[in-house]
Amino acid sequence: MIYTGRQAGLGVLKAPTEHRFKSGNIARLDTFYSSAAKYLKLIAVSTYIPSHLSFYLTFSARAAFLHRQRLNMTRKKRACDSCHRRKIQCDGVLPQCNFCFHNGVTCTFSRILGARKRTPKPSGNSDKDLARRIERIELALDAAQKNLAARILESREADGSETTSPSASSYHPNGQTGDSATASNNATTPDGHKNTGEGLSPATTARKARSAGRPKSSNFGTLHFAGFHVGEISSCNGIPFFSPNGQNWIRSRTGQDPTFEKLLATGPPWHSTKENHAPLRPDDNVCVTTWELPDKALVESCVRAYCSSSFGHAFPIVEPEEFQTTLDLAYEDEGSPLTIEATSAKACLFAFMTFVHHSRMEHVGEIGIDGQLYMSKAWQLIPQIMHQVDVPSFQTLFMLCMSSMFMGDFQRGSVVHALACRVLFMLGGHAQPSQRSTTNNAVYRAERNKWLESHLRQMFWMTYTLDKEVSVRTGLPPSIEDDYCDLTLPQAHRDPQLMVREGAGSLSNTDSTRRAWLGTFPTTLPGDLTLTIIKSKTYRALYSTAALRKSDAELLRDIRELDEELERWRCSVPQPFRPALAFSEDAASSIDKDMDRHIIMKKSIIHFEYHYLSAAIHRASGRCSVWAGGEGVSSSVAITVQASRSTLIYLRAAADGITETAFWLVVFYPMSATLTLFCNILLDPCNAQAEDDLDLLCTIPSLIMSMKKSPLTAKEQAYFQEVNEFFAELTRLARCAIDRISPMRDTEAAMELD
């Protein structure tokens, strides 16, 4: 038979293949077959292969397959480098796998293999062991609670106070009283049967007791002291009010019934269930039928006085040149029907006159301004200005908010403040100019110059600072969420000259007076912007709804991190304004009372905010469940007490320098500090500083009254009457707690001498 060239090539393979197979040299046969297969690639698909040659090719493929199977049985299968890199299945045949063979790639196994960590199979008893450990812990906690209750019972039996105080068996962690515990144990189940608690293990009972005692809500005004929910700070007047658990705790520590109910100190005004409601305010009864404006010359003189005063530097709400445009629009065509723009301008003018009236600036003290009438006009125009989102609308709302707070009306001020925040967001003040969207922003115009952009950011920082203050005083969630705002601090929030030189100096405006007025804003704002941001973090980490679900370890970790951040801020404050860790009587003499009053005011606000924030951070440890077993975070309690003590000592030293305008903003700090010192006296009446703290509490009413220089209004007279009665009751109870423990302390001292 005559073969073609390609067929002859296949014929050459016949004898060697048959010989190698008969000799049993399988490895060499496989190598030879590989060579033959490579040669077959050169043959076209259409090439005719005689039938007698197909036997040898098929038989050789079968031999190679058996050889590969034998290798796979004796060697652990492993993917080569090429197949591993391409994430494809590798047959692992040597010297070349199927993929490498058909692609002409060198088959290598050079990569470094890491040891695979095997996950240990859980043993059958691990779940049971975990359950037993949890049960042992719960039993230990339950035993600690019973021991603490027994000690309280022994102390009450020793001084015969069983008839005036609840029994020790009614004690529960976190201030839960016996009545509430009994009610929870006897509560009916959904199927109508009573849950008496019988048949439950001690561990389950202890777990239910701890979950029942966990606070359901918390805020900056809430006071948890040493595991007890004592009460809250009333947002309407700053006077603390005590919860039922707090009053029971006071009764158990003093042996006396507190009479705070007569002082209306049992809850905020919106929780009141009284049938008789207070009458409307005088300004609520004013029905404005005409929108007559004050004399324009009078308004312009008030603007000049405002911009040249320290108060105007602290709150640069209106920008002189821009506000002049607002005045021109308000006085334009007074007799014609009001347009939306003119209505917004008139409301801004009325709010400004009200704001100036309540600021009690020295430059406008002699000017006769009917602030009550102007406030009524501004309030009645609010529904109309909501149709126009512009800078005058925001200024109107912000100035009405500040005026309400200067009057002590935090409830009304917080509501209008929320409106101001929404308008500010629509103006884009929460973002930098380059980040603002102009798609749906009706007030964003191309002609807005850099001065107005800078003023808009100033208004944002004023609103942001006020938002955190409102949240602190009312205990309500803030209106501004930090995650949606650009919180890049101004260049010169600490150095006034820096902004005048670098920021305002680069703008195209030659008015040096206006440049200085605008440039000094970041430093003259009461408080510190960095401290305000830390205050916001504290509220979110320790007093939000999510914070109530944190474990003790998470809560203490957040307390430590916030305390470290607060200390870094304190060390960064320039020395003249830097607050001390603990302000003592010796340091009080170092205050320079001849300093400019505005500087004294700014320094005082920074001290008050620092000590209050330090106390608020560590006061959150009072929610930890470890207090239920008699073990608490004593270091945090000590820091809270020391910060509160420093607040009152500093107030006593700097009360003369506090402006009357800031009275309702400052009075909150001593009230909060007073409640902390009072609780510390009840908790540890044997403390060496208990008597000194009681003497300090006795001086607070006169200090608060000394901050009001002008004649008192009827509302202020009623407020000071409440303050005097509250402190009289507070000092009486503190004295009872100290006197109650004194005989026991004298007896122990006599026994030690014997």
Rosetta blueprint (number, residue, H / E / L):
1 M L
2 I L
3 Y L
4 T L
5 G H
6 R H
7 Q H
8 A H
9 G H
10 L H
11 G H
12 V H
13 L L
14 K H
15 A H
16 P H
17 T H
18 E H
19 H H
20 R H
21 F H
22 K H
23 S H
24 G L
25 N L
26 I H
27 A H
28 R H
29 L H
30 D H
31 T H
32 F H
33 Y H
34 S H
35 S H
36 A H
37 A H
38 K H
39 Y H
40 L H
41 K L
42 L L
43 I L
44 A L
45 V L
46 S L
47 T L
48 Y L
49 I L
50 P L
51 S H
52 H H
53 L H
54 S H
55 F H
56 Y H
57 L H
58 T H
59 F H
60 S H
61 A H
62 R H
63 A H
64 A H
65 F H
66 L H
67 H H
68 R H
69 Q H
70 R H
71 L H
72 N H
73 M H
74 T H
75 R L
76 K L
77 K L
78 R L
79 A L
80 C L
81 D H
82 S H
83 C H
84 H H
85 R H
86 R H
87 K L
88 I L
89 Q L
90 C L
91 D L
92 G L
93 V L
94 L L
95 P L
96 Q L
97 C L
98 N H
99 F H
100 C H
101 F H
102 H H
103 N H
104 G L
105 V L
106 T L
107 C L
108 T L
109 F L
110 S L
111 R L
112 I L
113 L L
114 G L
115 A L
116 R L
117 K L
118 R L
119 T L
120 P L
121 K L
122 P L
123 S L
124 G L
125 N L
126 S H
127 D H
128 K H
129 D H
130 L H
131 A H
132 R H
133 R H
134 I H
135 E H
136 R H
137 I H
138 E H
139 L H
140 A H
141 L H
142 D H
143 A H
144 A H
145 Q H
146 K H
147 N H
148 L H
149 A H
150 A H
151 R H
152 I H
153 L H
154 E H
155 S H
156 R H
157 E H
158 A H
159 D L
160 G L
161 S L
162 E L
163 T L
164 T L
165 S L
166 P L
167 S L
168 A H
169 S H
170 S H
171 Y L
172 H L
173 P H
174 N H
175 G H
176 Q L
177 T L
178 G H
179 D H
180 S H
181 A H
182 T H
183 A H
184 S H
185 N H
186 N L
187 A L
188 T E
189 T L
190 P L
191 D L
192 G L
193 H L
194 K E
195 N L
196 T L
197 G L
198 E L
199 G L
200 L L
201 S L
202 P H
203 A H
204 T H
205 T H
206 A H
207 R H
208 K H
209 A H
210 R H
211 S H
212 A H
213 G H
214 R L
215 P L
216 K L
217 S L
218 S L
219 N L
220 F L
221 G L
222 T E
223 L E
224 H E
225 F E
226 A L
227 G L
228 F E
229 H E
230 V E
231 G E
232 E E
233 I E
234 S L
235 S L
236 C L
237 N L
238 G L
239 I L
240 P E
241 F E
242 F E
243 S L
244 P H
245 N H
246 G H
247 Q H
248 N H
249 W H
250 I H
251 R H
252 S H
253 R H
254 T H
255 G L
256 Q L
257 D L
258 P L
259 T L
260 F H
261 E H
262 K H
263 L H
264 L L
265 A L
266 T L
267 G L
268 P L
269 P H
270 W H
271 H H
272 S L
273 T L
274 K L
275 E L
276 N L
277 H L
278 A L
279 P L
280 L L
281 R L
282 P H
283 D H
284 D H
285 N H
286 V L
287 C L
288 V L
289 T L
290 T L
291 W L
292 E L
293 L L
294 P L
295 D L
296 K H
297 A H
298 L H
299 V H
300 E H
301 S H
302 C H
303 V H
304 R H
305 A H
306 Y H
307 C H
308 S H
309 S L
310 S H
311 F H
312 G H
313 H H
314 A H
315 F L
316 P L
317 I L
318 V L
319 E L
320 P H
321 E H
322 E H
323 F H
324 Q H
325 T H
326 T H
327 L H
328 D H
329 L H
330 A H
331 Y L
332 E L
333 D L
334 E L
335 G L
336 S L
337 P L
338 L L
339 T L
340 I H
341 E H
342 A H
343 T H
344 S H
345 A H
346 K H
347 A H
348 C H
349 L H
350 F H
351 A H
352 F H
353 M H
354 T H
355 F H
356 V H
357 H H
358 H H
359 S H
360 R L
361 M L
362 E H
363 H H
364 V H
365 G L
366 E L
367 I L
368 G L
369 I L
370 D L
371 G H
372 Q H
373 L H
374 Y H
375 M H
376 S H
377 K H
378 A H
379 W H
380 Q H
381 L L
382 I H
383 P H
384 Q H
385 I H
386 M L
387 H L
388 Q L
389 V L
390 D L
391 V H
392 P H
393 S H
394 F H
395 Q H
396 T H
397 L H
398 F H
399 M H
400 L H
401 C H
402 M H
403 S H
404 S H
405 M H
406 F H
407 M L
408 G L
409 D L
410 F H
411 Q H
412 R H
413 G H
414 S H
415 V H
416 V H
417 H H
418 A H
419 L H
420 A H
421 C H
422 R H
423 V H
424 L H
425 F H
426 M H
427 L H
428 G L
429 G L
430 H L
431 A L
432 Q L
433 P H
434 S H
435 Q H
436 R L
437 S L
438 T L
439 T L
440 N L
441 N L
442 A L
443 V L
444 Y L
445 R L
446 A L
447 E L
448 R L
449 N L
450 K H
451 W H
452 L H
453 E H
454 S H
455 H H
456 L H
457 R H
458 Q H
459 M H
460 F H
461 W H
462 M H
463 T H
464 Y H
465 T H
466 L H
467 D H
468 K H
469 E H
470 V H
471 S H
472 V H
473 R H
474 T H
475 G L
476 L L
477 P L
478 P L
479 S L
480 I L
481 E L
482 D H
483 D H
484 Y H
485 C L
486 D L
487 L L
488 T L
489 L L
490 P L
491 Q L
492 A L
493 H L
494 R L
495 D L
496 P H
497 Q H
498 L H
499 M H
500 V H
501 R H
502 E H
503 G H
504 A H
505 G H
506 S H
507 L L
508 S L
509 N L
510 T L
511 D L
512 S H
513 T H
514 R H
515 R H
516 A H
517 W H
518 L H
519 G H
520 T L
521 F H
522 P H
523 T H
524 T H
525 L L
526 P L
527 G L
528 D L
529 L H
530 T H
531 L H
532 T H
533 I H
534 I H
535 K H
536 S H
537 K H
538 T H
539 Y H
540 R H
541 A H
542 L H
543 Y L
544 S L
545 T L
546 A H
547 A H
548 L H
549 R H
550 K L
551 S L
552 D H
553 A H
554 E H
555 L H
556 L H
557 R H
558 D H
559 I H
560 R H
561 E H
562 L H
563 D H
564 E H
565 E H
566 L H
567 E H
568 R H
569 W H
570 R H
571 C H
572 S H
573 V L
574 P L
575 Q H
576 P H
577 F H
578 R L
579 P L
580 A L
581 L L
582 A L
583 F L
584 S L
585 E H
586 D H
587 A H
588 A H
589 S L
590 S L
591 I L
592 D L
593 K L
594 D L
595 M L
596 D L
597 R H
598 H H
599 I H
600 I H
601 M H
602 K H
603 K H
604 S H
605 I H
606 I H
607 H H
608 F H
609 E H
610 Y H
611 H H
612 Y H
613 L H
614 S H
615 A H
616 A H
617 I H
618 H H
619 R H
620 A H
621 S H
622 G H
623 R H
624 C L
625 S H
626 V H
627 W H
628 A H
629 G H
630 G L
631 E L
632 G L
633 V L
634 S H
635 S H
636 S H
637 V H
638 A H
639 I H
640 T H
641 V H
642 Q H
643 A H
644 S H
645 R H
646 S H
647 T H
648 L H
649 I H
650 Y H
651 L H
652 R H
653 A H
654 A H
655 A H
656 D H
657 G H
658 I L
659 T L
660 E H
661 T H
662 A H
663 F H
664 W H
665 L H
666 V H
667 V L
668 F H
669 Y H
670 P H
671 M H
672 S H
673 A H
674 T H
675 L H
676 T H
677 L H
678 F H
679 C H
680 N H
681 I H
682 L H
683 L H
684 D L
685 P L
686 C L
687 N L
688 A L
689 Q L
690 A H
691 E H
692 D H
693 D H
694 L H
695 D H
696 L H
697 L H
698 C H
699 T H
700 I H
701 P H
702 S H
703 L H
704 I H
705 M H
706 S H
707 M L
708 K L
709 K L
710 S L
711 P L
712 L L
713 T L
714 A H
715 K H
716 E H
717 Q H
718 A H
719 Y H
720 F H
721 Q H
722 E H
723 V H
724 N H
725 E H
726 F H
727 F H
728 A H
729 E H
730 L H
731 T H
732 R H
733 L H
734 A H
735 R H
736 C H
737 A H
738 I H
739 D H
740 R H
741 I H
742 S H
743 P H
744 M H
745 R H
746 D H
747 T H
748 E H
749 A H
750 A H
751 M H
752 E H
753 L H
754 D L
